[in-house]
Amino acid sequence: MEHNDSTMQISVAHLKKRSRVAETMQLRVLKQAPSGYTLSPVPDSGWSAAPSSRRIWVSRLVLLALLVIQAGLSLRLQNTAFEDEALYLFAGHAEIDHLLHGTPLYGAFDSYFSGAPVLYPVLAAAVDSVFGLAGARALSLACMLGCTSLLYAMTRRLFNERAGLCAAGVFAVAQSTAFMGNFATYDALALFLLGLAAWIVVRTADSHPLLTLLAAPVAALAVAVKYASALYLPTVVLLGVLTVYQRRGLPRALGRGVLLTVATVALLGAGLYASGYLAAIQSTTTARAAGTTPSWTIVKDSARWGGLAVAVALVGAFSYVRSGRMSEMPGWRGALPGARWRAALGLVLVGTALLAPAYQLHLHTEVSLHKHIGYGLFFAAPLAGVGVTRLMGAHFKYPQWAIFLGVVLLSSGMSQAYDNFHAWPDSRSLVATLRPYMSAHGTYLADTYEVPVYALGKDTSYRQWNSTYTIDYTNRSGQHLTGAAGFKAAVADRHFTLIVLDRGNPTGESTTVREALLHSTGYRLIGTVPYATAWGTSRFELWAPS
């Protein structure tokens, strides 16, 4: 009897439990939606790749941070004027005096300058008149910051914002970028104009064909500023053709390419005809004298200064050829450029990075190679940006690759730029030593005369100085002499009021002049000025008539 009672209690409890479960299940059943109401579709992702103001401002803030870093890398480089800076600045002042006051020009700058002497030198000298050397260098910094901004804008249109920011980062920390950003020569302005022309052809690919012509005067001006910029004009034209071809087909792309080429060549031809700078273009660019630097040295230094960035660009090019998809949006569907187009773009952009080393291999010279590397890096940087994004993976899956590349590129760029910026001596001690010897009627000879001419300012004139490269001298017997014979005769006649020789960097006939001084009784060594560079120590020697 007790057993039956317990069994009945268990059954009642079990029934109550089932009743509570049923009630709970009934509570979980959703009520029927009102008539006419439908649930919104559930998106595949909680975020969108569509343009937004938030995305734009975040990208701009990151770009601004990169520009601040770039400016810091350039401004940390401090040294007195290099001979090229000094030459262009005092030549610019001479050109301004000629234009404003009709002062005669004696330097024949238009015969050997690597750019039109009435363009960058005049602009830099005008800034120098107000702000000094720091102002002229700040002009270069503004141009290089503009290059990075244009690079970001161009890469964002070719690929996406993340690739644009990575490209800007790779370019911003390169040694050539830091160096040119605090160096008062043609290069920064010329590269900015090339970058502006490249951005215009990409930006106007979807616009009216005539808008592409806006790039023609900019590209022509880049060549006028620095003649060697013509090496990169085919890249600008091909970039325009490829971007138009992707959007509007081959006939229109070829039409724009022809239109841009004809307009640019016409402007360059008109400028050459009006200026008469053909001799300078030949001597500095198209028919430049060959050097003696071994090919292996040029290859090694090119790889050291730009090899890693180009390698990352190659990774980006190969990965982009394999897969053209740049969006990380789940379920993304969109038209992709064909593999041939992607391969052509990679060949044009990465191949441009090899132009400067190849040209200087042809000439067997390393003159300014550390700067010229930067021209090619600007065009290879978009694919370097793609390479960094692909190495990181979707949604920053492998951030360690970006961190590693950033650290290596930053540290190598900083050290290389510092070494290159301190490859010449600080001239302050030399200038202070020379100042008491300056007179209105003096005649001076120096290995690198450009630096004292610029630094001494009103205390001397460039017409009073002669370099050790060339001389046109008539001796006391009326005999006209040039070259080594001319220098020997000038020393024998005690023609120069003061001679300054750089023992660490002898140029031209410096060795011949020193030998003549050592065997002459007409000059004596009046002092030496020691100096140190990134590559060692040496001294200037000052010789005066006995």
HELIX and SHEET records of a PDB file:
HELIX    1   1 GLU A    2  ARG A   28  1                                  27    
HELIX    2   2 SER A   53  LEU A   75  1                                  23    
HELIX    3   3 GLU A   83  HIS A  101  1                                  19    
HELIX    4   4 PHE A  109  SER A  111  5                                   3    
HELIX    5   5 TYR A  120  LEU A  158  1                                  39    
HELIX    6   6 GLU A  161  ALA A  172  1                                  12    
HELIX    7   7 GLN A  175  MET A  180  1                                   6    
HELIX    8   8 TYR A  186  ARG A  203  1                                  18    
HELIX    9   9 PRO A  209  LEU A  214  5                                   6    
HELIX   10  10 ALA A  215  VAL A  225  1                                  11    
HELIX   11  11 TYR A  227  TYR A  232  5                                   6    
HELIX   12  12 LEU A  233  ARG A  248  1                                  16    
HELIX   13  13 LEU A  250  SER A  275  1                                  26    
HELIX   14  14 LEU A  278  ILE A  281  1                                   4    
HELIX   15  15 GLN A  282  THR A  286  3                                   5    
HELIX   16  16 SER A  295  ARG A  322  1                                  28    
HELIX   17  17 ALA A  339  THR A  352  1                                  14    
HELIX   18  18 LEU A  355  LEU A  363  1                                   9    
HELIX   19  19 LEU A  369  MET A  392  1                                  24    
HELIX   20  20 ALA A  394  PHE A  396  5                                   3    
HELIX   21  21 PRO A  399  PHE A  421  1                                  23    
HELIX   22  22 ARG A  428  LEU A  434  1                                   7    
HELIX   23  23 ARG A  435  TYR A  437  5                                   3    
HELIX   24  24 GLU A  450  LEU A  456  1                                   7    
HELIX   25  25 GLY A  457  ASP A  459  5                                   3    
HELIX   26  26 TYR A  462  GLN A  464  5                                   3    
HELIX   27  27 GLY A  483  ALA A  492  1                                  10    
HELIX   28  28 SER A  510  LEU A  518  1                                   9    
SHEET    1   A 5 TRP A 465  SER A 467  0                                        
SHEET    2   A 5 TYR A 444  ALA A 446  1                                        
SHEET    3   A 5 LEU A 498  ASP A 502  1                                        
SHEET    4   A 5 GLY A 536  PRO A 545 -1                                        
SHEET    5   A 5 TYR A 523  THR A 533 -1                                        
SHEET    1   B 2 ASP A 472  THR A 474  0                                        
SHEET    2   B 2 HIS A 480  THR A 482 -1                                        
END                                                                             
